[in-house]
Each structure stands twice: as C-alpha cells, then as structure tokens.
Amino acid sequence: MKKFALIGAAGYIAPRHMKAIKDTGNNLVAAMDRCDSVGIIDSHFPEASFFTEFERFDRFVDKLRNQGEGLDFVAITTPNYLHDAHIRWALRSGADAICEKPLVLNPWNIDALQEIEKRTGKRVYNILQLRLHDSIVALKEKVTKELQENPDKIYDIDLTYLTSRGKWYFISWKGDHAKSGGLASNIGVHFYDMLSWIFGDVEENIVHVKTEFANAGYLKLKNARVRWFLSVKYDYIPEEIKATGQRTYRSITVDGQEIEFSGGFTELHTRSYEEILNGNGFGLDEARKSIEIVSTIRNQEPVGLVGEYHPFCELVNSD
C-alpha cells in the first residue's frame, strides 16, 4: 500500500484523486488546503490528517520521513500557478508527484523540473486522462493506421468546448490569467495534448479570438488543420443543447465525422493512477507539447477573423 498526500483538497477535482487513491488500494495519510471545506475526505479517508497551513503540513511530512514512513506520492490539485512550486516541494520531500493539468504554465518550468528529477531521482506525472479515453484511443489507432498508408494525409478538425461558468469564475483565481494561464490553459490544455498526441507537432499556432469569455484559433499540426473554440459563456451554447438543460457542449469532428466522447470520463483518474502505479504514467516529456501550445496562445495577440477560423467566432464578433 502506497502512502499519499494531497495538496489542494478543497478543489473541484480533488475528489477524483481521493477516489483514485482509494480505488487503487492505497492510503491518503495527509491533506492540505487553505480552505477547510473538505468534508468530502470523510467519504474516502476519514483518518487522514488535515492541515490549513503549509508550514504545519510540511513539518508533518518531514516527521514521517524522519521516522522512515515517508510519502510515496504527493497529488497536486492546487491553482495552476502553484503547481510548479508544489511539484518541486514533493520531489524534495522524497515523493513522486502526480499533478493535475496544466502541469505548469510555461515550457521553461518543465526544464527546471527535469533538473530536479535528476537530482532527487523522483518522478513527475501529469494527469492526461484523454489519452486513456476509449474513443480517443480508438481514434489514435485509426489515425496511426491511416498515416502508415498515407503519411502526408492532412485531417480537417473542428474542436468546440463550451463549459458555462457563473460570475464566481472571474472572481476566483481561475479568472486571473497570471494564476490560471487564461482560458486556453485552464479548460483547453487537455484537448491540445490529445490533438498533438494523435496528429503530430505544431507547425503553426494562430489566435483569432481572445476575450474574457472565449478563446479561439487555428493549429496547423503535422497531419491536421484544427479550428478550435473554447468558451465559458452560456449564451454561446447551441439552443438545442440549452433546451435539454445542459450547460456544457463539447464536439470534435474529424473530416466532418463526429467523435463521440461525451461519456466515459468518470473512471479516467482511477485509470491514470493505475498506469502511474504500474510505471506507465505520463511524465514531463509527454506534457511539454501542450504547455508549449498554451504558452504561445497566452502570449499572442489575436489576429481577428481572418484565415481558417472556427465558425463560432462569429458569435463573439456579434456581441
């Protein structure tokens, strides 16, 4: 049984990590968050020690290590801008790190983490759960086979992800680009990872729209042209989706064919943990491409509605 700690226990995604730790037969010995709304811990590990001050949490973990009961893993579900620091702390504390996406905000943070991996002998793993989704795995296999027969094939892809957020979103750290990295980093990074994993390296990265509510652009990958649109604004959701009471809409079409992946997400964190525990997790090198993509988007000025832009861009233009 492996010993885990969790930093960021009050966050939205933390319960999935707690469940994954429990489902894989391991133990959460300590959790930390500045916010104490963490009653969800009782559903998984009621005996876990809990801290709201990092200094006391650090002292507890150090005591465990001195007693020969050090942590095996630290799971990190904190705000994006803190991932880098918490990963470094985990490795220096003698544990491997399992971090939510985006792993870090900038590519040079990955370079620094690779140096710490070398010094400590510990590993950093990123949750890239779309790589484990059955529909995405099937797409990867299909594309790989087709490219073996026709290496120069270029796919046409439209990616649309609309996930409505209330006013709280813009007051929280998620609405602060310096902390979240912006919309592309916060809600789009796993899609960019999936696309570059399947269709190859980025050859061109253009931003068409960048507002408080939406980001959109064009990616030319080695084997794909991708028009993408991300938004947290409810108004942009298609009327037929609103009529069902849903507040989220995701769609990926490849050469006009819809890829069905609306379901199958509930167990992907557990599967991610299983792979990590079996020595097959996604490390720093696997995370790099998506971090390079979102960093470029963040630091680029939008060009407006020119070239190959996503049709939903017209919605923003008409606001």
N, C-alpha and C positions, 0 to 999 in steps of 0.2 A: 504494500500500500504506500503510495507516494504522498508526501506532505505538501500541501499547497497553502499559499497566502493569496489574498485578493485585495488589490488596491482599486478603489472606486466602487465600493459595494452598494451604494445607493443609486447608481446609474441605471438607465433603461436596459442596457444589455447585460448587466451583471448577473441577473437570474439565470441566463442561458449558460453562463460559465459555472455558476454554482451547480446547476443541473448536470452539466457535462462532467464536472469533478465527481459528483455522486454516482452518475450512471457508469462511469469507468472504474468504480470501486475504490476511489481514493478519498482523502480526507482534507477538508479545509480547516486548518488549525488557527488561522488568524485572518481578520479582515480589517480594512481601514477605509474610512471616508470622513470628510469634514462634516457631512450631513449625517444625522443619526436616524433617518427614516429608513431603517434597514431590517424591518420585521420579517422580510422575505427570507432572511437567513434561517429562521426557525423552521421553515419548510424543508430545509436541506441539511444544515449543520448547526443545530441549536447550541452545541457545546463549543463552537468556535469563539475564540477571544476576539473582541472588537475594540477598535481604537478610533477616536476622532482627531487625535494629534499624531502627526507623523513621527515626532521625536519619541513618543512612548511606544509606538509601533516598531520603530527601528530598534529600540532598546530590547523589546520582547524578542524580536527575531534574532538579535545578536546573542541574547541569553540562550536561546535554543541552540544556536550554532556552537557556543562555548560548552554546552552540555552534550555535544555530539548528536543533537536532534535537529540539525539544520534543515531548512526547507529544500525540497527538490525543485519546486516550480513556484513562480510568482505570476499570477494572472493580473493583467493590467487593463482596466476599463475606465480610465480617467479621461478628462478632456484632452483632445488631440495634442495640444501644445505641451502637455506634461508627459506624454508617452516616452519621449527620448530620455528625460531625467529618471523616470521610474524604471525604465529598462536598465539603465546604467546602474541604478541602485540594486536592482535584483541580481545582476551579474556579479557586482562587487560583494553581495551578500552570500555568494556561493550557490545561487539558484539559477536555473534556466528561466527565461521569460516567455510568457505567452501573451501577446498583445493584440488588442483589437485594431481594426483598420481605421484610419490610415496609420500605418506603423509609425511614421514620423511625418513632418511637414515638408522636409527638404532632402534632396538626394545626398548632400554632404553630411547630414546626420547619420545616414547609413554607413558612410565611410568611417566615421568615428566609432560607430557601434561594432564594426568589423574589427577594429583595432582592440576594443575591449574584449570581444570574443577571444581573440588570440591571447591576450594577457591572462584572462581568467579561465580559459578552457570551457566556458559555459556557452550556451546557445540561445539565440533569439528566434522565436517562432511567431509568425503573423497569421491571424485568422483570415483566410481567403476562401470562405466557405463556398462561393460559387463554383470553384474548381472541383467541388465534391458533389454538386447537384446533378442528379441523374440526367436531366435534359441537357445540361451544359456539357457533361462528359460525353453524351451521345453526339452532340454537335461537334465537339472536338474530334472524336473518332471519325465522323463523317468527313469533315474538312480535311483532316490529315490524309485520309484515303484518296480524296479527290485531288489533293495537291501532289500526291505521289504520281498521279496520272497526268496532271497538268499543272506544273509548278508555277506557271505565270498567271494562273486564274486570279481574277480580282472580283471579290464579292461586294455587293451593294447592301449596306446595312443601315437601318434606322433604329436608333435607341431612344426610347421615351420613358422617362421615370418621373412621375408626378406623385409626391407624397405630402399631402396637406399638413401644414403646421399652423398653430394658433399664434397669437401675439406673444406668448411666452417665449417662443423660439428666438425672437430677435432681442429679447431682454437677457436671455441666458448666454452662456459662453458660446453657444452654437451660432449666435448671430454676430459674434465678434470675429472678424476674419483673422485677426492676429492670433486668436486662440483655436479656432476651428479649421482655419485654412480656407474658408469660403465654402460655397455650396458644392463645388466640384470635389473638394477633398472630403467633405462631410458625408455627402449622400451618393457621390458618383464613383468613388475610388475603386470599389469592388467591381463595377462594370468595366472600367478601363483595364483593370487587371485581367478580367476574363477575356476581353476582346484582344488584348495584346498577347495573351497566352495562346489563343487559338489562331489569330491571324497575323502575328508577327510584329516586328519592330516598327516604331513610329517613324514615318518619313516626312510627315507634315502635320502641324498642330495649329489650327486656326480657331480663334474665338469670335463668334458672331454677336452674341448677346451676353452681357454681364450686368445684371441688376440685383437688387436686394432679394428679389423673389425667384429669379431664373438665371441659369447659365446655359448657353448653347454654343455648339461649334462643330468643327469638322476635323476628323482624324484620317489621315492617309496612312494606313498600315501597309506592310509589305504585300499583303494579299487581300486588302479590303479598303473600301471607302465608307467611312462611318459618319453619318449625320446624327448628332446627339442633342438631346434637350432634357434638362433637369429643372424641376421647379418645386417649390413648397407652397405655391399659391393654389387655393381650392378652385378659384374661378377658371383656371386653365384645364381642369379635368373635363373630359367629354361629357356631354349632357346624358348620354345613355348610361354612363358609369355613375354619375350623380344620382340618377333615378333609382339605382339599386341600393343607395345608401352608403356606398363605398367612398372613401376619401383618399384612396391610393389607386394609381393606374401605372402599370409597367408593361412595356411592349418592346420586343426585339423582333425585327423582321430581317431575314437574310434572303436576298434576291426575291423579295416580295412575300416570302413564306414566314408566317408567324412561328416563333419558337415558344412553345408552351412551357413556362416555368413559374406560374403563379403559385403553385403549391410546392410541397417538398422541402420547406425551409426549417421546419420545427426541430429536426434532429441533426442539423448540419454542424452545430457547435460540438455536439457529442461525437460525431464522426471526425471532426477536426482534432479533438482531443485524443481519440483512438489512434489516429495517424501519428500524432506527435509522440504519444507514449510508445508506439511501435517503431519510432525512429524515422518516420516518413513525413514529418511536418514541413511547412513552407518557411524557409529561412529568409535571410536578408537579401540574397541574390534574387529570389523569386519576387520579393516586394519592390525591388528597385524600379522596374519599368513604370508601374502605376504611380509611384511617387514622383518620378520624373515628369509624367504626363500632367498630374495635378499642379505641380510646381510651375510648369510652363504656363498652364492656364491661369493660375493666380497672378503671375507677373506679366501678363499680356493684356494690352488694351484691345477691346472688341473692334472689329473692322466694320460692323454693321451688316446689313442684309445683302451681301454680295457673294458670288460664287455658289458653292453647293451647301446651302443652309437647310436646316430642318424646317418642315412646313409649320410647326408650332411657333416658330419665331414670329410669324405674322400676328399671333395673339399678343405678344409683347409689344410689337410695333404699333398695335391699335389701341393700347392702353392710354 
